[in-house]
Amino acid sequence: MAEQIRERLQQALDPVELDVLDEGYKHAGHANEGKGHFHVRIVSAAFAGQLPIKRHRLVYAALDGLMDNGIHALSIDAKAAGE
């Protein structure tokens, strides 16, 4: 799943930096034993001049379909270059 997230974000937002971390281990004991918990750190020119909510919407749009099929929780750190 992490690789699918990485590929989708790479194609949609052409990031200069991208880290996708599987954080399922932090959620052991939750439903499905924490499967589908991810953290994304992304730096892209697409975020320049955008409010954080708009940046998150761009990430969610790139991951359309995965949010209901494999991603249970997603934390996002989205920055423009130079931030």
Stockholm file with secondary structure:
# STOCKHOLM 1.0

chainA/1-83         MAEQIRERLQQALDPVELDVLDEGYKHAGHANEGKGHFHVRIVSAAFAGQLPIKRHRLVYAALDGLMDNGIHALSIDAKAAGE
#=GR chainA/1-83 SS CHHHHHHHHHHHHCCSEEEEEECGGGGTTSGGGGTTEEEEEEECGGGTTCCHHHHHHHHHHHTTTTTTTTCSEEEEEEECTTC
#=GC SS_cons        CHHHHHHHHHHHHCCSEEEEEECGGGGTTSGGGGTTEEEEEEECGGGTTCCHHHHHHHHHHHTTTTTTTTCSEEEEEEECTTC
//
